[in-house]
Amino acid sequence: MEVALEELMECVPVGSLTVNAVEDAVEAAELQRLLNAFLHTLPEKECNVFLRRYWYVEEYQEIAKRFGMNLNTVKTSLFRTRKKLREYLEQEGVVI
């Protein structure tokens, strides 16, 4: 779980601890909206691989087996999808 979260830290902003709870909730809701919109831009398999890793926190090997993919292909796909997510969020004005 920790490794998967560290990977996502590259492209998802971390809120300040000094921000109040209401602002945090609004920011979280906006980030959720943007993440959902981003996921809808992805091809189905790419989206599913991303969700298996970062929603279900599956290991790379499990994802490869589930989708009949090479382990390195899974890692490359996730790297590229995280890059796309970062670019998408930056384009939407989210400061990383």
VMD Tcl script that builds the backbone (N, CA, C; Angstrom):
set m [mol new atoms 288]
animate dup $m
set s [atomselect $m all]
$s set {name element resname resid chain x y z} {
  {N N MET 1 A 0.836 -1.185 0.000}
  {CA C MET 1 A 0.000 0.000 0.000}
  {C C MET 1 A 0.879 1.246 0.000}
  {N N GLU 2 A 1.899 1.254 0.846}
  {CA C GLU 2 A 2.756 2.426 0.965}
  {C C GLU 2 A 3.469 2.745 -0.351}
  {N N VAL 3 A 3.949 1.721 -1.037}
  {CA C VAL 3 A 4.647 1.930 -2.312}
  {C C VAL 3 A 3.697 2.504 -3.350}
  {N N ALA 4 A 2.477 1.980 -3.418}
  {CA C ALA 4 A 1.490 2.484 -4.378}
  {C C ALA 4 A 1.176 3.947 -4.099}
  {N N LEU 5 A 1.033 4.311 -2.842}
  {CA C LEU 5 A 0.749 5.702 -2.498}
  {C C LEU 5 A 1.923 6.611 -2.831}
  {N N GLU 6 A 3.143 6.137 -2.607}
  {CA C GLU 6 A 4.324 6.925 -2.960}
  {C C GLU 6 A 4.371 7.195 -4.461}
  {N N GLU 7 A 3.992 6.200 -5.256}
  {CA C GLU 7 A 3.979 6.378 -6.706}
  {C C GLU 7 A 2.995 7.470 -7.097}
  {N N LEU 8 A 1.839 7.498 -6.462}
  {CA C LEU 8 A 0.828 8.501 -6.778}
  {C C LEU 8 A 1.220 9.893 -6.296}
  {N N MET 9 A 2.083 9.976 -5.298}
  {CA C MET 9 A 2.506 11.272 -4.774}
  {C C MET 9 A 3.200 12.102 -5.856}
  {N N GLU 10 A 3.719 11.434 -6.894}
  {CA C GLU 10 A 4.383 12.133 -7.986}
  {C C GLU 10 A 3.418 13.009 -8.785}
  {N N CYS 11 A 2.139 12.684 -8.746}
  {CA C CYS 11 A 1.205 13.398 -9.608}
  {C C CYS 11 A -0.041 13.906 -8.900}
  {N N VAL 12 A -0.173 13.702 -7.617}
  {CA C VAL 12 A -1.333 14.191 -6.875}
  {C C VAL 12 A -0.835 15.117 -5.771}
  {N N PRO 13 A -1.385 16.329 -5.689}
  {CA C PRO 13 A -0.911 17.283 -4.686}
  {C C PRO 13 A -1.258 16.841 -3.268}
  {N N VAL 14 A -0.398 17.226 -2.352}
  {CA C VAL 14 A -0.619 16.935 -0.953}
  {C C VAL 14 A -1.062 18.224 -0.278}
  {N N GLY 15 A -2.205 18.204 0.397}
  {CA C GLY 15 A -2.728 19.399 1.056}
  {C C GLY 15 A -1.888 19.796 2.251}
  {N N SER 16 A -1.928 21.048 2.566}
  {CA C SER 16 A -1.221 21.571 3.725}
  {C C SER 16 A -1.958 21.177 4.992}
  {N N LEU 17 A -1.217 20.881 6.030}
  {CA C LEU 17 A -1.835 20.513 7.291}
  {C C LEU 17 A -2.487 21.707 7.979}
  {N N THR 18 A -2.159 22.930 7.563}
  {CA C THR 18 A -2.715 24.112 8.203}
  {C C THR 18 A -4.047 24.542 7.595}
  {N N VAL 19 A -4.459 23.923 6.507}
  {CA C VAL 19 A -5.719 24.277 5.849}
  {C C VAL 19 A -6.862 23.703 6.670}
  {N N ASN 20 A -7.950 24.479 6.798}
  {CA C ASN 20 A -9.055 23.986 7.634}
  {C C ASN 20 A -9.820 22.858 6.960}
  {N N ALA 21 A -10.644 22.177 7.742}
  {CA C ALA 21 A -11.327 20.972 7.283}
  {C C ALA 21 A -12.281 21.234 6.125}
  {N N VAL 22 A -12.960 22.363 6.094}
  {CA C VAL 22 A -13.892 22.675 5.009}
  {C C VAL 22 A -13.128 22.827 3.699}
  {N N GLU 23 A -12.041 23.573 3.723}
  {CA C GLU 23 A -11.227 23.748 2.519}
  {C C GLU 23 A -10.664 22.404 2.060}
  {N N ASP 24 A -10.242 21.582 3.009}
  {CA C ASP 24 A -9.737 20.251 2.665}
  {C C ASP 24 A -10.806 19.429 1.963}
  {N N ALA 25 A -12.035 19.481 2.471}
  {CA C ALA 25 A -13.133 18.715 1.881}
  {C C ALA 25 A -13.438 19.202 0.471}
  {N N VAL 26 A -13.420 20.511 0.263}
  {CA C VAL 26 A -13.675 21.076 -1.063}
  {C C VAL 26 A -12.568 20.665 -2.030}
  {N N GLU 27 A -11.316 20.759 -1.580}
  {CA C GLU 27 A -10.197 20.356 -2.429}
  {C C GLU 27 A -10.269 18.869 -2.762}
  {N N ALA 28 A -10.623 18.055 -1.788}
  {CA C ALA 28 A -10.725 16.615 -2.018}
  {C C ALA 28 A -11.830 16.303 -3.021}
  {N N ALA 29 A -12.961 16.988 -2.907}
  {CA C ALA 29 A -14.067 16.770 -3.843}
  {C C ALA 29 A -13.672 17.179 -5.259}
  {N N GLU 30 A -12.960 18.293 -5.377}
  {CA C GLU 30 A -12.509 18.744 -6.701}
  {C C GLU 30 A -11.492 17.767 -7.281}
  {N N LEU 31 A -10.581 17.292 -6.463}
  {CA C LEU 31 A -9.598 16.318 -6.930}
  {C C LEU 31 A -10.291 15.033 -7.363}
  {N N GLN 32 A -11.291 14.613 -6.610}
  {CA C GLN 32 A -12.048 13.415 -6.979}
  {C C GLN 32 A -12.738 13.605 -8.325}
  {N N ARG 33 A -13.329 14.777 -8.534}
  {CA C ARG 33 A -13.990 15.064 -9.803}
  {C C ARG 33 A -12.987 15.000 -10.949}
  {N N LEU 34 A -11.822 15.605 -10.746}
  {CA C LEU 34 A -10.792 15.617 -11.783}
  {C C LEU 34 A -10.261 14.212 -12.056}
  {N N LEU 35 A -10.061 13.422 -11.009}
  {CA C LEU 35 A -9.585 12.050 -11.197}
  {C C LEU 35 A -10.607 11.222 -11.983}
  {N N ASN 36 A -11.875 11.375 -11.654}
  {CA C ASN 36 A -12.919 10.658 -12.394}
  {C C ASN 36 A -12.945 11.083 -13.856}
  {N N ALA 37 A -12.841 12.384 -14.095}
  {CA C ALA 37 A -12.828 12.878 -15.478}
  {C C ALA 37 A -11.611 12.333 -16.219}
  {N N PHE 38 A -10.457 12.320 -15.567}
  {CA C PHE 38 A -9.243 11.790 -16.184}
  {C C PHE 38 A -9.413 10.314 -16.534}
  {N N LEU 39 A -9.924 9.528 -15.596}
  {CA C LEU 39 A -10.087 8.092 -15.836}
  {C C LEU 39 A -10.995 7.822 -17.029}
  {N N HIS 40 A -11.973 8.688 -17.250}
  {CA C HIS 40 A -12.872 8.511 -18.393}
  {C C HIS 40 A -12.200 8.832 -19.730}
  {N N THR 41 A -11.030 9.458 -19.694}
  {CA C THR 41 A -10.300 9.735 -20.931}
  {C C THR 41 A -9.437 8.549 -21.361}
  {N N LEU 42 A -9.230 7.606 -20.464}
  {CA C LEU 42 A -8.322 6.490 -20.737}
  {C C LEU 42 A -9.022 5.348 -21.464}
  {N N PRO 43 A -8.268 4.626 -22.290}
  {CA C PRO 43 A -8.806 3.375 -22.839}
  {C C PRO 43 A -9.143 2.431 -21.685}
  {N N GLU 44 A -10.103 1.556 -21.883}
  {CA C GLU 44 A -10.618 0.700 -20.816}
  {C C GLU 44 A -9.527 -0.103 -20.107}
  {N N LYS 45 A -8.657 -0.756 -20.862}
  {CA C LYS 45 A -7.625 -1.591 -20.241}
  {C C LYS 45 A -6.659 -0.746 -19.419}
  {N N GLU 46 A -6.249 0.399 -19.956}
  {CA C GLU 46 A -5.330 1.285 -19.243}
  {C C GLU 46 A -5.974 1.775 -17.941}
  {N N CYS 47 A -7.239 2.111 -18.014}
  {CA C CYS 47 A -7.974 2.551 -16.830}
  {C C CYS 47 A -8.054 1.423 -15.803}
  {N N ASN 48 A -8.372 0.231 -16.255}
  {CA C ASN 48 A -8.487 -0.905 -15.341}
  {C C ASN 48 A -7.169 -1.250 -14.668}
  {N N VAL 49 A -6.076 -1.199 -15.424}
  {CA C VAL 49 A -4.754 -1.451 -14.842}
  {C C VAL 49 A -4.457 -0.407 -13.769}
  {N N PHE 50 A -4.731 0.858 -14.074}
  {CA C PHE 50 A -4.506 1.944 -13.123}
  {C C PHE 50 A -5.339 1.737 -11.857}
  {N N LEU 51 A -6.600 1.405 -12.015}
  {CA C LEU 51 A -7.483 1.190 -10.867}
  {C C LEU 51 A -7.055 -0.018 -10.040}
  {N N ARG 52 A -6.631 -1.095 -10.698}
  {CA C ARG 52 A -6.191 -2.281 -9.957}
  {C C ARG 52 A -5.001 -1.938 -9.074}
  {N N ARG 53 A -4.110 -1.077 -9.572}
  {CA C ARG 53 A -2.919 -0.721 -8.796}
  {C C ARG 53 A -3.245 0.285 -7.691}
  {N N TYR 54 A -3.964 1.340 -8.027}
  {CA C TYR 54 A -4.097 2.449 -7.093}
  {C C TYR 54 A -5.430 2.489 -6.340}
  {N N TRP 55 A -6.410 1.725 -6.735}
  {CA C TRP 55 A -7.656 1.646 -5.966}
  {C C TRP 55 A -7.673 0.350 -5.164}
  {N N TYR 56 A -7.336 -0.752 -5.850}
  {CA C TYR 56 A -7.343 -2.053 -5.188}
  {C C TYR 56 A -5.976 -2.433 -4.626}
  {N N VAL 57 A -4.964 -1.641 -4.892}
  {CA C VAL 57 A -3.590 -1.806 -4.410}
  {C C VAL 57 A -3.061 -3.213 -4.701}
  {N N GLU 58 A -3.273 -3.651 -5.927}
  {CA C GLU 58 A -2.740 -4.948 -6.349}
  {C C GLU 58 A -1.271 -4.803 -6.695}
  {N N GLU 59 A -0.539 -5.868 -6.489}
  {CA C GLU 59 A 0.873 -5.920 -6.867}
  {C C GLU 59 A 0.983 -5.981 -8.387}
  {N N TYR 60 A 2.108 -5.519 -8.908}
  {CA C TYR 60 A 2.350 -5.543 -10.349}
  {C C TYR 60 A 2.140 -6.937 -10.923}
  {N N GLN 61 A 2.655 -7.956 -10.224}
  {CA C GLN 61 A 2.564 -9.324 -10.718}
  {C C GLN 61 A 1.099 -9.772 -10.823}
  {N N GLU 62 A 0.286 -9.384 -9.864}
  {CA C GLU 62 A -1.136 -9.752 -9.900}
  {C C GLU 62 A -1.833 -9.106 -11.091}
  {N N ILE 63 A -1.504 -7.855 -11.342}
  {CA C ILE 63 A -2.113 -7.127 -12.462}
  {C C ILE 63 A -1.698 -7.775 -13.779}
  {N N ALA 64 A -0.413 -8.094 -13.904}
  {CA C ALA 64 A 0.089 -8.731 -15.120}
  {C C ALA 64 A -0.648 -10.038 -15.381}
  {N N LYS 65 A -0.802 -10.840 -14.347}
  {CA C LYS 65 A -1.494 -12.119 -14.489}
  {C C LYS 65 A -2.967 -11.904 -14.853}
  {N N ARG 66 A -3.622 -10.964 -14.172}
  {CA C ARG 66 A -5.049 -10.695 -14.402}
  {C C ARG 66 A -5.321 -10.309 -15.855}
  {N N PHE 67 A -4.441 -9.486 -16.436}
  {CA C PHE 67 A -4.682 -8.963 -17.783}
  {C C PHE 67 A -3.840 -9.645 -18.859}
  {N N GLY 68 A -3.105 -10.694 -18.475}
  {CA C GLY 68 A -2.290 -11.412 -19.443}
  {C C GLY 68 A -1.206 -10.532 -20.044}
  {N N MET 69 A -0.574 -9.724 -19.187}
  {CA C MET 69 A 0.447 -8.775 -19.642}
  {C C MET 69 A 1.801 -9.165 -19.076}
  {N N ASN 70 A 2.838 -8.707 -19.739}
  {CA C ASN 70 A 4.198 -8.831 -19.242}
  {C C ASN 70 A 4.357 -7.881 -18.056}
  {N N LEU 71 A 5.133 -8.272 -17.059}
  {CA C LEU 71 A 5.345 -7.446 -15.874}
  {C C LEU 71 A 5.877 -6.066 -16.237}
  {N N ASN 72 A 6.862 -6.011 -17.132}
  {CA C ASN 72 A 7.421 -4.718 -17.533}
  {C C ASN 72 A 6.405 -3.857 -18.277}
  {N N THR 73 A 5.503 -4.486 -19.004}
  {CA C THR 73 A 4.455 -3.742 -19.704}
  {C C THR 73 A 3.521 -3.075 -18.698}
  {N N VAL 74 A 3.204 -3.773 -17.620}
  {CA C VAL 74 A 2.363 -3.205 -16.567}
  {C C VAL 74 A 3.056 -1.988 -15.955}
  {N N LYS 75 A 4.325 -2.141 -15.600}
  {CA C LYS 75 A 5.070 -1.036 -14.984}
  {C C LYS 75 A 5.153 0.162 -15.925}
  {N N THR 76 A 5.416 -0.090 -17.196}
  {CA C THR 76 A 5.502 0.988 -18.180}
  {C C THR 76 A 4.154 1.675 -18.357}
  {N N SER 77 A 3.099 0.891 -18.432}
  {CA C SER 77 A 1.755 1.446 -18.576}
  {C C SER 77 A 1.419 2.355 -17.397}
  {N N LEU 78 A 1.697 1.902 -16.190}
  {CA C LEU 78 A 1.403 2.705 -15.003}
  {C C LEU 78 A 2.245 3.973 -14.956}
  {N N PHE 79 A 3.510 3.873 -15.346}
  {CA C PHE 79 A 4.378 5.052 -15.390}
  {C C PHE 79 A 3.800 6.083 -16.361}
  {N N ARG 80 A 3.417 5.632 -17.530}
  {CA C ARG 80 A 2.869 6.543 -18.540}
  {C C ARG 80 A 1.522 7.123 -18.107}
  {N N THR 81 A 0.707 6.311 -17.458}
  {CA C THR 81 A -0.595 6.807 -17.007}
  {C C THR 81 A -0.415 7.841 -15.899}
  {N N ARG 82 A 0.525 7.614 -14.991}
  {CA C ARG 82 A 0.798 8.622 -13.950}
  {C C ARG 82 A 1.279 9.920 -14.578}
  {N N LYS 83 A 2.099 9.810 -15.617}
  {CA C LYS 83 A 2.580 11.010 -16.317}
  {C C LYS 83 A 1.398 11.747 -16.956}
  {N N LYS 84 A 0.498 11.006 -17.596}
  {CA C LYS 84 A -0.694 11.613 -18.194}
  {C C LYS 84 A -1.547 12.289 -17.122}
  {N N LEU 85 A -1.682 11.625 -15.966}
  {CA C LEU 85 A -2.470 12.194 -14.873}
  {C C LEU 85 A -1.856 13.501 -14.394}
  {N N ARG 86 A -0.561 13.505 -14.219}
  {CA C ARG 86 A 0.132 14.724 -13.777}
  {C C ARG 86 A -0.109 15.854 -14.773}
  {N N GLU 87 A 0.068 15.575 -16.061}
  {CA C GLU 87 A -0.147 16.584 -17.103}
  {C C GLU 87 A -1.595 17.056 -17.121}
  {N N TYR 88 A -2.527 16.130 -16.956}
  {CA C TYR 88 A -3.953 16.472 -16.942}
  {C C TYR 88 A -4.257 17.406 -15.777}
  {N N LEU 89 A -3.774 17.054 -14.603}
  {CA C LEU 89 A -4.034 17.876 -13.423}
  {C C LEU 89 A -3.386 19.258 -13.549}
  {N N GLU 90 A -2.177 19.306 -14.071}
  {CA C GLU 90 A -1.518 20.603 -14.272}
  {C C GLU 90 A -2.303 21.457 -15.259}
  {N N GLN 91 A -2.799 20.832 -16.313}
  {CA C GLN 91 A -3.605 21.533 -17.319}
  {C C GLN 91 A -4.893 22.077 -16.696}
  {N N GLU 92 A -5.407 21.380 -15.699}
  {CA C GLU 92 A -6.622 21.802 -14.997}
  {C C GLU 92 A -6.336 22.814 -13.886}
  {N N GLY 93 A -5.062 23.197 -13.749}
  {CA C GLY 93 A -4.697 24.211 -12.773}
  {C C GLY 93 A -4.364 23.699 -11.391}
  {N N VAL 94 A -4.182 22.385 -11.256}
  {CA C VAL 94 A -3.819 21.820 -9.968}
  {C C VAL 94 A -2.306 21.922 -9.799}
  {N N VAL 95 A -1.894 22.491 -8.687}
  {CA C VAL 95 A -0.468 22.647 -8.392}
  {C C VAL 95 A 0.010 21.366 -7.729}
  {N N ILE 96 A 1.014 20.756 -8.338}
  {CA C ILE 96 A 1.542 19.497 -7.833}
  {C C ILE 96 A 2.644 19.752 -6.819}
}
mol reanalyze $m
mol bondsrecalc $m
mol representation Tube
mol addrep $m
